[in-house]
Amino acid sequence: MSMPKPQTSERLLKFTAALNEATIQEMERDEKVFLFGLDVDDHLAILGSTANLVKKFGPERCFGTPLSEDAMTGVAIGAAMAGYRPIHVHIRMDFMTLCMNQLINMAAKSHYMYNGQVKVPLVVRTQIGRSWGQGAQHSQALHSMFMHVPGLKVVAPSTAYDAKGTLAAAIRDDNPVIFMEHRMVCNLESIVPEEPYIVPLGKGRVMKEGKDITIVGISHMVVESLRAHEVLKQNGISAEVIDPITLRPLDIDLIVESVKKTGTLLVVDNGWLNCGAGAEIIIQVMERAGTNIKFARMGYADTTCPTTRSLEDLFYPNAKTISQKAIEVLGNKTKIDWATVQSNRAEIDAFKGPF
């Protein structure tokens, strides 16, 4: 699934601005769509993603909530069952653990338990990732937990274009969708059409073509994998970079097709390796493409998320470590002066926090 050709209505837009535009367009299209969550109606508007919603649609369709994740998720599920299409904003994925019963036992299972007579068209927006020292309880990515559960869809776009298109698709979907946003992509720009459009859930995208190794990045790791692509290219290695965009349902056919070409797979996750998305992707590829492939996975270091910038730099994969791992799994003898590889992560330096 390649990026579409530019249209006259396209322009550069930040990730959060794309979310805002998708929300406005879907709320205009369908009066049953409403948005609520902690601080969605304050002046900073969740990094701008909920800006002007109260002014445009009124406090009945955009409103703040008490700090009660379990109860408010129950409200969202009940509204969805009653025919509305709520967007419930959890500003940190960590605290979705407080409403796991609602999501896992209610939202995910009601359609099945009531033989299709009940639908739960709910979107849960949630943020993950590193930034200005948020540490152990504010930086976790728990997407693999939700990938485990039938009845839930899990989306993790890395570009503004896909953010707008997948959010619109998630709002129109009749199933509960966990919509994961990484803080480090919130200010990144890409070309986005002004008119409404859909990026289908369950379809991935080849971001860069290559022939030597397939690198699958998840969320912000797509950005770092694209940087690694350039490092590897400069040293004679051709990497194909894939953004799955949707983690459940997963576009495994796209990944398998690439791996059959390259013979080597590296999955770079935005989460821990144990029972993670990387392991799932690798085993599904092996089931379809055979075991005669070289593979590796990367993700969080096997410890709690750190707070300081210096430890964060060791904890999270980056372009340099991804390039090093790619060369290692390929068994390549290329000698690279790693001291000359620049980090070039302006989004990390630029992020000042939501407050």
Rosetta silent file (secondary structure, phi, psi, omega in degrees, C-alpha in Angstrom):
SEQUENCE: MSMPKPQTSERLLKFTAALNEATIQEMERDEKVFLFGLDVDDHLAILGSTANLVKKFGPERCFGTPLSEDAMTGVAIGAAMAGYRPIHVHIRMDFMTLCMNQLINMAAKSHYMYNGQVKVPLVVRTQIGRSWGQGAQHSQALHSMFMHVPGLKVVAPSTAYDAKGTLAAAIRDDNPVIFMEHRMVCNLESIVPEEPYIVPLGKGRVMKEGKDITIVGISHMVVESLRAHEVLKQNGISAEVIDPITLRPLDIDLIVESVKKTGTLLVVDNGWLNCGAGAEIIIQVMERAGTNIKFARMGYADTTCPTTRSLEDLFYPNAKTISQKAIEVLGNKTKIDWATVQSNRAEIDAFKGPF
SCORE:     score description
SCORE:     0.000 S_00000001
   1 L     0.000  100.261 -177.653    0.000    0.000    0.000 S_00000001
   2 L   -85.824  162.470  177.337    1.961    3.003   -1.227 S_00000001
   3 L   -65.610  140.282 -178.193    1.371    6.617   -0.316 S_00000001
   4 L   -67.410  157.926  176.835   -1.228    8.250   -2.602 S_00000001
   5 L   -69.619  144.411 -179.058   -0.248   10.735   -5.286 S_00000001
   6 L   -59.447  142.317  175.637   -0.447   14.387   -4.201 S_00000001
   7 L  -113.837  165.787 -177.028   -3.710   16.211   -4.887 S_00000001
   8 L   -63.613  -25.167 -177.070   -4.300   19.939   -5.225 S_00000001
   9 L   -88.521    3.363 -176.274   -5.920   20.062   -1.780 S_00000001
  10 E   -85.657  148.015  176.934   -2.926   18.553   -0.021 S_00000001
  11 E  -156.503  165.825  178.698   -0.627   20.467    2.313 S_00000001
  12 E   -71.150  135.302 -178.798    1.772   19.807    5.162 S_00000001
  13 E  -144.134  141.444  175.458   -0.020   19.134    8.433 S_00000001
  14 E   -71.636  156.837  179.870    1.125   18.062   11.878 S_00000001
  15 H   -53.942  -49.980 -177.244    0.019   14.698   13.268 S_00000001
  16 H   -69.649  -32.684  175.733   -2.168   16.258   15.980 S_00000001
  17 H   -66.644  -34.415  176.967   -3.663   18.758   13.523 S_00000001
  18 H   -66.683  -39.566  175.555   -4.575   15.835   11.280 S_00000001
  19 H   -62.118  -42.808  179.901   -6.339   14.154   14.216 S_00000001
  20 H   -62.146  -43.924 -178.911   -8.203   17.384   14.899 S_00000001
  21 H   -65.822  -41.340  177.858   -9.275   17.715   11.274 S_00000001
  22 H   -61.899  -42.607 -179.528  -10.470   14.122   11.097 S_00000001
  23 H   -63.041  -46.151  179.470  -12.482   14.580   14.292 S_00000001
  24 H   -60.686  -46.220 -177.685  -14.138   17.776   13.033 S_00000001
  25 H   -65.624  -37.867  179.038  -15.009   16.235    9.678 S_00000001
  26 H   -73.537  -33.830  176.394  -16.466   13.097   11.246 S_00000001
  27 H   -69.390  -33.469  174.693  -18.456   15.115   13.791 S_00000001
  28 H   -70.034  -35.723 -177.028  -19.837   17.212   10.925 S_00000001
  29 H   -73.886  -34.934 -172.973  -20.677   14.090    8.946 S_00000001
  30 L  -138.690  114.863 -177.918  -22.408   12.227   11.774 S_00000001
  31 L   -69.828   -9.565  177.479  -24.172   13.922   14.699 S_00000001
  32 L   -81.593   -9.942  178.489  -23.803   10.712   16.725 S_00000001
  33 E   -82.622  129.107  172.701  -20.034   11.279   17.007 S_00000001
  34 E  -143.141  161.811 -175.737  -18.885   12.999   20.188 S_00000001
  35 E  -129.624  136.728  176.292  -15.579   13.306   22.062 S_00000001
  36 E  -153.317  162.439 -179.204  -14.834   13.355   25.756 S_00000001
  37 E   156.752  176.418 -176.657  -12.027   12.672   28.199 S_00000001
  38 L   -65.288  119.552  173.394   -9.716   14.247   30.746 S_00000001
  39 L    67.635   18.043 -179.790   -8.789   17.838   29.766 S_00000001
  40 L   -68.528  -20.115 -176.884  -10.024   17.572   26.173 S_00000001
  41 L  -106.124   13.603  178.136  -11.735   20.958   26.555 S_00000001
  42 L   -85.491  178.151 -170.859   -8.873   22.913   28.122 S_00000001
  43 L   -71.219  -21.303  178.252   -6.876   25.585   26.285 S_00000001
  44 L   -89.968  -17.410  166.408   -4.038   23.236   25.279 S_00000001
  45 L    54.355   47.217  178.031   -6.526   20.740   23.848 S_00000001
  46 L    50.944   63.705 -179.027   -4.443   17.547   24.109 S_00000001
  47 L    58.983   25.258  178.297   -1.505   18.943   22.130 S_00000001
  48 L    91.089   -4.180 -174.921   -4.008   20.701   19.866 S_00000001
  49 L   -72.751  -19.120  178.207   -5.792   17.556   18.755 S_00000001
  50 L  -115.763   20.005 -177.350   -9.121   18.634   20.277 S_00000001
  51 L   -61.673  137.853  173.332   -8.800   22.361   19.509 S_00000001
  52 L    69.949    5.263 -178.703  -12.003   24.307   18.704 S_00000001
  53 H   -69.545  -41.490  178.945  -14.296   21.313   19.219 S_00000001
  54 H   -64.678  -44.726 -179.658  -16.229   22.926   22.074 S_00000001
  55 H   -60.774  -39.896 -174.733  -16.556   26.186   20.147 S_00000001
  56 H   -82.555  -37.449 -172.320  -17.741   24.402   17.006 S_00000001
  57 H  -117.545   -7.834  177.980  -19.959   21.665   18.451 S_00000001
  58 L    87.237  162.990 -177.307  -20.766   22.799   21.986 S_00000001
  59 L   -70.186   -9.753  176.868  -20.145   21.218   25.395 S_00000001
  60 L   -75.166  -24.298 -175.871  -22.705   18.483   24.682 S_00000001
  61 L  -116.012   -2.990  171.692  -20.394   16.921   22.082 S_00000001
  62 E  -147.415  112.639 -175.663  -16.965   17.775   23.527 S_00000001
  63 E  -151.538  151.771  176.980  -16.503   17.770   27.287 S_00000001
  64 E   -79.174  162.719 -176.107  -14.016   16.998   30.043 S_00000001
  65 L  -130.751  162.734  171.600  -14.495   14.165   32.517 S_00000001
  66 L   -64.888  163.249  177.336  -13.610   13.301   36.114 S_00000001
  67 L   -80.610   75.117 -176.698  -10.394   11.397   36.749 S_00000001
  68 L  -147.989   80.570 -172.867  -12.206    8.057   36.760 S_00000001
  69 H   -58.662  -41.909 -177.337  -11.060    5.852   33.881 S_00000001
  70 H   -64.515  -49.490 -177.699  -13.211    2.853   34.780 S_00000001
  71 H   -66.477  -43.315 -176.851  -16.473    4.776   35.135 S_00000001
  72 H   -69.633  -32.360  174.836  -15.929    7.005   32.105 S_00000001
  73 H   -67.696  -35.248  174.446  -15.036    4.028   29.908 S_00000001
  74 H   -62.552  -40.009  175.778  -18.300    2.463   31.042 S_00000001
  75 H   -60.936  -44.410 -179.315  -20.103    5.624   29.927 S_00000001
  76 H   -62.178  -43.972 -179.407  -18.364    5.406   26.544 S_00000001
  77 H   -65.706  -42.983  178.231  -19.304    1.748   26.060 S_00000001
  78 H   -62.064  -40.973  177.815  -22.907    2.397   27.068 S_00000001
  79 H   -63.921  -40.692  178.790  -23.169    5.311   24.661 S_00000001
  80 H   -64.370  -41.370  177.900  -21.737    3.181   21.854 S_00000001
  81 H   -64.039  -28.849 -178.146  -24.238    0.407   22.568 S_00000001
  82 L   -84.231    1.484  175.153  -27.019    3.023   22.465 S_00000001
  83 L   108.293   -2.246  176.455  -26.088    4.038   18.910 S_00000001
  84 L   -86.389  170.960  178.419  -23.609    6.855   19.450 S_00000001
  85 E  -127.050   79.154 -176.187  -19.991    6.872   18.232 S_00000001
  86 E   -75.713  144.825  167.867  -17.901    8.131   21.147 S_00000001
  87 E  -110.757  111.518 -177.123  -14.224    9.064   20.977 S_00000001
  88 E  -104.732  119.084 -175.472  -12.865    8.597   24.492 S_00000001
  89 E   -95.729  114.226  169.339   -9.490   10.243   25.064 S_00000001
  90 E  -103.081  112.103 -171.537   -7.137    8.603   27.570 S_00000001
  91 L   -72.994  -12.284  173.564   -4.128   10.907   27.573 S_00000001
  92 L  -140.455  128.842 -179.622   -1.829    8.122   28.830 S_00000001
  93 H   -62.558  -29.704 -179.035   -2.064    4.459   27.943 S_00000001
  94 H   -49.903  -41.259 -172.500   -0.643    3.520   31.358 S_00000001
  95 H   -89.723    4.533  168.031   -3.935    4.371   33.057 S_00000001
  96 H   -69.586  -16.380  175.102   -6.036    2.331   30.682 S_00000001
  97 H   -62.421  -20.564  179.160   -5.129   -0.488   33.073 S_00000001
  98 H   -77.087  -10.916 -179.459   -7.756    1.040   35.378 S_00000001
  99 H  -127.059   29.668 -177.051  -10.518    0.213   32.898 S_00000001
 100 H   -64.583  -36.642  178.084   -9.377   -3.186   31.609 S_00000001
 101 H   -61.277  -43.211  179.850  -12.554   -4.962   32.716 S_00000001
 102 H   -61.989  -44.769 -176.254  -14.647   -2.486   30.736 S_00000001
 103 H   -75.337  -45.171 -173.177  -12.519   -2.828   27.604 S_00000001
 104 H   -80.224  -42.117 -174.210  -11.701   -6.548   27.707 S_00000001
 105 H   -97.799  -17.887 -179.418  -14.920   -8.012   29.145 S_00000001
 106 H  -108.584  -65.843 -175.213  -17.515   -5.496   27.970 S_00000001
 107 H   -60.165  -46.420 -173.034  -16.441   -3.603   24.843 S_00000001
 108 L   -72.935  -25.702 -168.425  -14.586   -6.455   23.167 S_00000001
 109 L  -109.829  -12.619 -172.155  -17.134   -9.213   23.831 S_00000001
 110 H   -63.982  -40.614  179.868  -20.620   -7.727   23.647 S_00000001
 111 H   -57.930  -43.525  179.667  -21.051   -8.097   19.871 S_00000001
 112 H   -69.724  -46.429 -174.239  -20.222  -11.816   20.162 S_00000001
 113 H   -65.809  -30.391 -179.651  -22.181  -12.480   23.349 S_00000001
 114 L  -101.447   21.892  172.503  -25.366  -10.894   21.975 S_00000001
 115 L    56.309   39.321  175.605  -25.094  -12.705   18.636 S_00000001
 116 L    82.968   -1.942 -178.204  -24.376   -9.568   16.648 S_00000001
 117 L   -79.586  -17.244  179.826  -27.362   -7.614   17.955 S_00000001
 118 L  -115.762  131.495  174.329  -25.114   -5.217   19.924 S_00000001
 119 L  -114.700  151.115  179.225  -22.423   -3.058   18.369 S_00000001
 120 L  -128.830   76.340 -179.192  -19.761   -1.082   20.219 S_00000001
 121 L   -79.849   73.629 -174.304  -18.484    1.628   17.815 S_00000001
 122 L  -114.320  134.253  171.353  -16.029    3.124   20.307 S_00000001
 123 E  -111.080  125.809  175.932  -12.668    4.781   19.631 S_00000001
 124 E  -109.353  105.077  175.851  -10.227    4.993   22.539 S_00000001
 125 E   -83.858  133.772 -177.781   -7.471    7.502   21.793 S_00000001
 126 E  -150.480  146.786 -176.662   -4.400    7.041   23.950 S_00000001
 127 E  -108.783  148.692  179.915   -0.825    8.321   24.057 S_00000001
 128 E  -133.701  175.489  161.607    2.451    6.504   24.656 S_00000001
 129 L   108.803  170.280  178.366    6.158    7.124   24.525 S_00000001
 130 L   -71.245  171.135  173.246    9.227    8.870   25.783 S_00000001
 131 L   165.922 -154.740 -170.483    9.536   12.585   26.315 S_00000001
 132 L   -61.444   53.634  172.355   10.542   15.052   29.018 S_00000001
 133 L    75.173   44.056 -178.762   11.162   12.454   31.754 S_00000001
 134 L   -80.591  -25.476  166.211    7.720   10.922   32.268 S_00000001
 135 L    72.676 -153.862 -162.953    9.239    7.679   33.471 S_00000001
 136 L   -57.969  -41.224 -171.784    7.867    4.421   34.823 S_00000001
 137 L  -106.720    8.099 -176.716    4.111    5.073   34.978 S_00000001
 138 L  -133.863    8.579 -175.138    3.651    7.523   32.106 S_00000001
 139 L  -123.919   -0.382 -169.934    5.693    6.144   29.196 S_00000001
 140 L   -74.695  146.315  172.001    4.482    2.574   28.723 S_00000001
 141 L  -114.648  114.663 -172.441    3.164    1.120   25.475 S_00000001
 142 L  -112.145   25.610 -174.362    0.746   -1.718   26.226 S_00000001
 143 H   -61.117  -32.129 -178.470   -0.544   -2.394   22.714 S_00000001
 144 H   -64.906  -28.910  175.423    0.437   -6.069   22.774 S_00000001
 145 H   -62.111  -43.261 -178.029   -2.027   -6.610   25.647 S_00000001
 146 H   -76.908  -29.655  175.255   -4.866   -5.300   23.490 S_00000001
 147 H   -61.772  -24.994 -176.383   -3.641   -7.169   20.393 S_00000001
 148 L   -72.091  -17.167 -166.653   -4.215  -10.359   22.381 S_00000001
 149 L  -105.278  117.861  173.167   -7.977   -9.843   22.674 S_00000001
 150 L   -61.557  141.429 -179.955  -10.510  -10.808   19.960 S_00000001
 151 L   102.894  -16.928  176.512  -13.070   -8.066   19.426 S_00000001
 152 L  -106.720  143.487  168.974  -10.607   -5.172   19.719 S_00000001
 153 E  -108.571  147.045 -176.707   -8.811   -3.434   16.866 S_00000001
 154 E  -129.479  123.756 -176.109   -5.473   -1.734   17.517 S_00000001
 155 E  -122.680  138.390 -179.297   -4.147    1.125   15.372 S_00000001
 156 L  -142.559   73.092 -178.446   -0.741    2.852   15.660 S_00000001
 157 L   -69.726  153.485  178.933   -0.175    5.381   12.841 S_00000001
 158 L  -116.801  -10.052 -178.884    3.180    7.113   12.458 S_00000001
 159 L  -122.179  157.521  177.409    2.321    9.832    9.914 S_00000001
 160 H   -62.583  -38.121  178.995   -0.191   12.672    9.830 S_00000001
 161 H   -58.698  -49.338 -178.369   -1.672   11.256    6.621 S_00000001
 162 H   -73.228  -28.583  176.626   -2.394    7.899    8.235 S_00000001
 163 H   -60.405  -48.053 -179.648   -3.484    9.534   11.496 S_00000001
 164 H   -65.478  -46.817 -175.244   -6.308   11.373    9.747 S_00000001
 165 H   -69.174  -39.166  179.963   -7.343    8.454    7.556 S_00000001
 166 H   -76.688  -31.506  176.239   -7.253    5.749   10.213 S_00000001
 167 H   -65.386  -42.785  176.226   -9.028    7.901   12.809 S_00000001
 168 H   -60.444  -42.859  178.634  -11.873    8.494   10.349 S_00000001
 169 H   -64.088  -40.257 -179.814  -11.976    4.765    9.608 S_00000001
 170 H   -65.605  -40.541  179.066  -11.950    3.924   13.329 S_00000001
 171 H   -63.178  -37.242 -178.850  -14.832    6.321   14.055 S_00000001
 172 H   -81.451  -13.750 -178.086  -16.925    4.719   11.303 S_00000001
 173 L   -73.361  144.711 -179.285  -16.052    1.174   12.410 S_00000001
 174 L   -87.504    5.283 -179.925  -18.664   -0.739   14.393 S_00000001
 175 L  -113.162  157.003  175.414  -16.021   -2.329   16.637 S_00000001
 176 L   -68.308  132.957 -177.300  -14.027   -0.888   19.551 S_00000001
 177 E  -123.752  125.883  171.896  -10.708    0.516   18.330 S_00000001
 178 E   -89.354  117.108 -173.697   -7.652    1.298   20.470 S_00000001
 179 E  -110.766  105.496 -170.526   -5.991    4.239   18.706 S_00000001
 180 E   -98.283  127.234 -178.193   -2.380    4.620   19.870 S_00000001
 181 E  -121.298  128.032  178.225   -0.488    7.905   19.403 S_00000001
 182 E   -90.965  133.419 -178.289    3.209    8.356   20.166 S_00000001
 183 H   -56.789  -31.968 -174.791    4.202   11.701   21.655 S_00000001
 184 H   -77.820   -8.354  174.548    7.245   11.888   19.401 S_00000001
 185 H  -102.948   -4.957 -173.129    5.157   11.891   16.209 S_00000001
 186 L   -60.141  -33.091 -178.480    2.649   14.498   17.417 S_00000001
 187 L  -103.200    3.431  178.960    4.536   17.423   15.879 S_00000001
 188 L   -78.593  144.108 -175.694    5.829   15.638   12.780 S_00000001
 189 E  -108.114  149.753  167.143    4.368   16.796    9.471 S_00000001
 190 E  -149.731  170.517 -178.912    3.316   15.005    6.301 S_00000001
 191 E   -74.860  126.211 -175.623    1.197   15.825    3.265 S_00000001
 192 E  -133.719  128.008  175.203   -2.499   15.533    4.133 S_00000001
 193 E   -66.868  149.779  176.363   -5.537   16.214    1.893 S_00000001
 194 L   -74.004  -36.396 -176.453   -8.091   18.708    3.181 S_00000001
 195 L   -72.722  156.988  177.336  -11.065   16.601    2.101 S_00000001
 196 L   -63.913  146.100  175.082  -12.219   13.608    4.173 S_00000001
 197 L  -156.764  166.414 -179.104  -10.690   10.234    3.302 S_00000001
 198 L  -120.451  135.089  164.221  -10.253    6.778    4.787 S_00000001
 199 L  -104.442  112.286 -173.281   -7.130    4.704    5.338 S_00000001
 200 L   -58.855  136.944  175.054   -8.560    1.168    5.709 S_00000001
 201 L   -71.188  138.704 -179.387   -7.858   -0.578    9.003 S_00000001
 202 L    94.935    6.234  178.425   -5.815   -3.727    8.506 S_00000001
 203 L  -119.485  125.819  178.046   -3.693   -2.388    5.634 S_00000001
 204 L   -94.078 -174.226 -175.327    0.005   -1.621    6.031 S_00000001
 205 E  -145.701  133.975  170.274    2.325    0.453    3.876 S_00000001
 206 E   -80.568  114.257 -177.159    5.784    0.029    2.343 S_00000001
 207 E   -84.909  -37.126  175.993    7.520    3.258    3.303 S_00000001
 208 E  -141.952  134.734  178.438   10.824    2.527    1.530 S_00000001
 209 L   -86.430  148.729  178.955   11.564   -0.286   -0.910 S_00000001
 210 L  -162.591  174.011 -174.732   14.655   -2.467   -0.532 S_00000001
 211 L  -128.107  -11.768 -173.815   16.048   -5.905   -1.303 S_00000001
 212 L   -96.679  -36.029 -176.609   18.434   -6.930    1.499 S_00000001
 213 E  -153.473  142.857  174.266   16.383   -6.754    4.705 S_00000001
 214 E   -98.696  123.535  175.737   12.796   -6.015    5.753 S_00000001
 215 E  -113.326  118.662  176.731   12.471   -3.662    8.716 S_00000001
 216 E  -102.498  115.464  177.718    9.014   -3.427   10.292 S_00000001
 217 E  -103.300  150.666  178.889    8.665   -0.425   12.581 S_00000001
 218 L  -120.433  125.283  178.276    5.818    0.221   14.989 S_00000001
 219 L    58.897 -128.051 -177.391    4.620    3.760   15.768 S_00000001
 220 H   -62.082  -20.577  179.170    7.593    6.104   16.309 S_00000001
 221 H   -69.054  -16.047  170.395    9.959    3.263   15.426 S_00000001
 222 H   -63.869  -43.424 -179.970    8.866    3.741   11.810 S_00000001
 223 H   -61.717  -46.799  179.493   10.515    7.164   11.959 S_00000001
 224 H   -67.302  -34.509  178.679   13.705    5.726   13.432 S_00000001
 225 H   -67.568  -35.148  176.198   13.652    2.835   10.926 S_00000001
 226 H   -66.322  -36.983  175.256   13.465    5.308    8.040 S_00000001
 227 H   -66.959  -39.321  176.553   16.529    7.049    9.447 S_00000001
 228 H   -63.658  -36.508  176.426   18.251    3.667    9.725 S_00000001
 229 H   -54.273  -43.025 -178.806   17.321    3.037    6.082 S_00000001
 230 H   -69.345  -39.726  177.275   19.392    6.072    5.103 S_00000001
 231 H   -60.886  -47.040 -178.745   22.358    4.992    7.255 S_00000001
 232 H   -65.495  -39.854  179.667   22.280    1.517    5.720 S_00000001
 233 H   -59.578  -42.135  179.480   21.846    2.904    2.199 S_00000001
 234 H   -64.720  -16.353 -179.196   24.982    4.988    2.577 S_00000001
 235 L  -115.824   24.533  170.880   26.812    1.783    3.411 S_00000001
 236 L    80.282   15.096  179.931   25.534   -0.341    0.542 S_00000001
 237 L  -113.327  128.587 -176.349   22.655   -2.094    2.307 S_00000001
 238 L  -101.030  107.583 -177.571   19.143   -1.871    0.851 S_00000001
 239 E  -104.031  134.000  172.659   16.462   -1.962    3.563 S_00000001
 240 E   -96.518  124.169 -176.516   12.733   -2.201    2.935 S_00000001
 241 E  -108.024  127.379 -178.806   10.813   -0.342    5.649 S_00000001
 242 E  -120.112  134.100  171.498    7.196   -1.281    6.423 S_00000001
 243 E  -106.731  111.008 -179.966    4.693    0.511    8.617 S_00000001
 244 L   -67.575  -23.331  179.503    1.917   -1.954    9.562 S_00000001
 245 L    63.255  -59.845  175.062   -0.232    1.028   10.733 S_00000001
 246 E  -102.323  129.155 -179.114   -2.849   -1.372   12.132 S_00000001
 247 E   -93.304  -28.149  170.825   -1.566   -3.985   14.583 S_00000001
 248 E  -146.127  115.233    0.336   -4.849   -5.882   14.857 S_00000001
 249 L   -73.092  143.602 -175.420   -5.935   -6.868   12.256 S_00000001
 250 L   -94.878  135.633  176.504   -2.372   -7.114   10.976 S_00000001
 251 L   -81.793   69.588 -175.543   -1.499   -6.889    7.278 S_00000001
 252 H   -68.169  -28.792 -179.665    0.743   -9.928    7.521 S_00000001
 253 H   -61.723  -38.567  178.626    0.559  -10.627    3.787 S_00000001
 254 H   -62.234  -42.969 -179.313    2.373   -7.363    3.041 S_00000001
 255 H   -68.850  -43.315 -179.868    5.175   -8.266    5.441 S_00000001
 256 H   -60.765  -43.955  179.166    5.429  -11.858    4.188 S_00000001
 257 H   -57.942  -41.514  178.980    5.696  -10.680    0.579 S_00000001
 258 H   -67.226  -45.117 -176.807    8.591   -8.420    1.546 S_00000001
 259 H   -66.651  -34.350  175.940   10.395  -11.068    3.602 S_00000001
 260 H   -61.612  -29.247  178.395   10.140  -13.611    0.768 S_00000001
 261 H   -79.182  -44.919 -173.388   12.052  -11.060   -1.305 S_00000001
 262 H   -90.188  -30.424 -178.326   14.682  -10.054    1.261 S_00000001
 263 L    78.044    1.142 -176.528   15.031  -13.269    3.279 S_00000001
 264 E  -142.046  137.684 -176.548   15.659  -11.245    6.444 S_00000001
 265 E  -131.472  130.795  171.654   13.293   -9.607    8.953 S_00000001
 266 E  -126.615  121.031  177.800   13.904   -7.093   11.722 S_00000001
 267 E  -106.325  125.967 -178.268   10.916   -5.924   13.775 S_00000001
 268 E  -114.152  108.005 -172.939   11.411   -2.747   15.817 S_00000001
 269 E   -98.328  160.561  171.137    8.695   -2.369   18.425 S_00000001
 270 E  -104.856   50.539 -179.442    7.647    0.446   20.726 S_00000001
 271 E  -167.836  179.128  178.868    7.207   -1.951   23.625 S_00000001
 272 E   -71.549  154.848 -176.131    8.888   -4.747   25.566 S_00000001
 273 L   -76.311  -36.735 -174.754   10.007   -7.860   23.707 S_00000001
 274 L   -61.674  118.790 -178.883    8.487  -10.462   26.034 S_00000001
 275 L    56.848   35.037 -172.541    5.150  -11.624   24.539 S_00000001
 276 L   -98.941 -179.041 -179.970    5.275   -8.542   22.319 S_00000001
 277 H   -63.289  -35.299  179.607    4.160   -7.451   18.867 S_00000001
 278 H   -61.017  -43.767  179.052    7.596   -8.278   17.436 S_00000001
 279 H   -63.253  -41.029 -179.907    7.336  -11.915   18.481 S_00000001
 280 H   -64.161  -44.832 -179.507    3.837  -12.173   16.991 S_00000001
 281 H   -64.108  -44.123 -178.551    4.880  -10.675   13.670 S_00000001
 282 H   -62.715  -45.441 -177.285    7.955  -12.911   13.399 S_00000001
 283 H   -68.666  -35.829  176.944    6.085  -16.144   14.139 S_00000001
 284 H   -65.620  -36.677  176.223    3.290  -15.278   11.704 S_00000001
 285 H   -65.193  -43.980 -179.458    5.900  -14.635    9.004 S_00000001
 286 H   -64.141  -36.305  178.082    7.611  -17.949    9.763 S_00000001
 287 H   -64.043  -29.699 -175.438    4.274  -19.783    9.594 S_00000001
 288 H  -101.822  -32.760 -175.478    3.689  -18.409    6.099 S_00000001
 289 H  -105.247   -4.048 -177.971    7.166  -17.956    4.636 S_00000001
 290 L    91.526  167.118 -175.071    8.956  -20.877    6.282 S_00000001
 291 L   -90.840   -1.827 -177.717   11.684  -20.972    8.900 S_00000001
 292 L   -85.066   50.645  176.778   14.554  -20.494    6.448 S_00000001
 293 L  -130.719  155.198  173.686   14.770  -16.765    7.117 S_00000001
 294 E   -93.555  138.964 -176.576   17.007  -14.641    9.278 S_00000001
 295 E  -148.717  158.140  174.870   15.184  -12.581   11.867 S_00000001
 296 E  -158.440  164.086  177.814   15.628  -10.359   14.910 S_00000001
 297 E  -138.710  152.182  177.664   13.525   -8.043   17.059 S_00000001
 298 E  -134.664  157.885  178.416   14.128   -4.867   18.992 S_00000001
 299 E  -179.976 -156.069  178.469   12.147   -2.930   21.554 S_00000001
 300 E   -60.337  145.794  168.922   12.275   -1.577   25.067 S_00000001
 301 L   -62.553  153.265 -172.195   15.143   -2.714   27.271 S_00000001
 302 L   -80.771   65.166  177.382   13.944   -5.325   29.779 S_00000001
 303 L  -158.423  171.158  179.288   13.375   -2.921   32.631 S_00000001
 304 L   -65.786  147.739 -178.797   10.890   -0.272   33.722 S_00000001
 305 L   -56.976  127.549 -179.425   10.765    2.890   31.596 S_00000001
 306 L   -81.925  173.215 -176.856   13.442    5.322   32.831 S_00000001
 307 L  -104.513  -43.820 -172.506   13.075    9.034   33.469 S_00000001
 308 L   -76.306  151.199 -179.891   16.337   10.730   32.500 S_00000001
 309 H   -59.090  -41.262 -177.863   17.236   11.594   28.910 S_00000001
 310 H   -63.403  -39.613  177.752   20.545    9.700   29.107 S_00000001
 311 H   -75.104  -35.020  175.570   18.812    6.496   30.199 S_00000001
 312 H   -59.223  -39.160 -179.237   16.007    7.000   27.681 S_00000001
 313 H   -63.828  -27.525  176.124   18.624    7.105   24.929 S_00000001
 314 H   -85.695  -29.886 -172.847   19.777    3.648   26.023 S_00000001
 315 H   -75.532  -40.652 -174.484   16.279    2.285   26.649 S_00000001
 316 L   -98.850  140.943  172.664   14.665    3.039   23.278 S_00000001
 317 L   -61.609  152.745  176.191   15.882    1.834   19.849 S_00000001
 318 L  -144.272 -179.912 -174.911   17.134    4.543   17.509 S_00000001
 319 H   -56.909  -39.939 -179.371   18.519    4.855   13.992 S_00000001
 320 H   -66.264  -50.319 -177.206   22.015    3.889   15.088 S_00000001
 321 H   -69.443  -31.842  176.521   21.048    0.796   17.097 S_00000001
 322 H   -66.527  -43.205  177.571   18.568   -0.306   14.423 S_00000001
 323 H   -61.853  -42.758  179.404   21.297   -0.040   11.785 S_00000001
 324 H   -61.868  -43.275 -179.925   23.684   -1.988   13.994 S_00000001
 325 H   -66.647  -38.696  178.846   21.119   -4.746   14.536 S_00000001
 326 H   -61.233  -44.948  178.914   20.332   -4.922   10.809 S_00000001
 327 H   -64.226  -38.134  179.582   24.008   -5.403    9.975 S_00000001
 328 H   -64.590  -47.863 -176.572   24.301   -8.015   12.723 S_00000001
 329 H   -70.292  -29.677  176.149   21.339  -10.114   11.582 S_00000001
 330 H   -72.715  -19.602 -174.203   22.491   -9.895    7.962 S_00000001
 331 L    71.240   24.621 -177.269   25.923  -11.140    8.982 S_00000001
 332 L   -75.383  142.351 -178.267   27.327   -8.231    7.021 S_00000001
 333 L   -96.816   10.320 -178.783   31.023   -7.437    7.451 S_00000001
 334 L   -58.727  131.940  177.140   30.586   -3.726    6.665 S_00000001
 335 L   -99.634  119.026 -178.112   32.710   -1.547    8.930 S_00000001
 336 L  -118.263  135.933  173.958   30.943    1.683    9.880 S_00000001
 337 L   -81.460   92.940 -173.110   32.347    4.540   11.906 S_00000001
 338 H   -65.645  -19.755  178.868   29.364    4.791   14.242 S_00000001
 339 H   -66.027  -20.783 -178.945   30.727    7.982   15.791 S_00000001
 340 H   -89.816   -6.910 -179.672   29.828    9.751   12.545 S_00000001
 341 L   -81.300  116.809 -177.488   26.173    8.627   12.634 S_00000001
 342 L   -84.373  144.667  179.908   24.073   11.565   13.810 S_00000001
 343 L   -70.117  -42.742  175.277   21.005   11.030   15.989 S_00000001
 344 L    48.177   52.120 -179.656   18.976   13.726   14.157 S_00000001
 345 L  -116.741   71.639 -175.663   15.939   13.368   16.405 S_00000001
 346 H   -61.612  -30.007 -177.636   14.556   16.864   16.406 S_00000001
 347 H   -65.592  -29.821  179.335   11.178   15.685   17.674 S_00000001
 348 H   -72.325  -42.616  178.472   12.720   14.570   20.972 S_00000001
 349 H   -68.740  -32.318 -173.592   14.420   17.907   21.546 S_00000001
 350 H   -79.326  -25.143 -174.774   11.347   19.852   20.446 S_00000001
 351 L   -71.466  120.949 -176.384    8.812   18.123   22.714 S_00000001
 352 L  -110.597   -0.015  179.846    8.177   20.312   25.758 S_00000001
 353 L    98.790  162.991 -175.562    5.254   18.463   27.266 S_00000001
 354 L   -86.989    1.063 -171.754    1.491   19.008   27.244 S_00000001
 355 L  -107.514    0.000    0.000    1.336   21.438   30.152 S_00000001
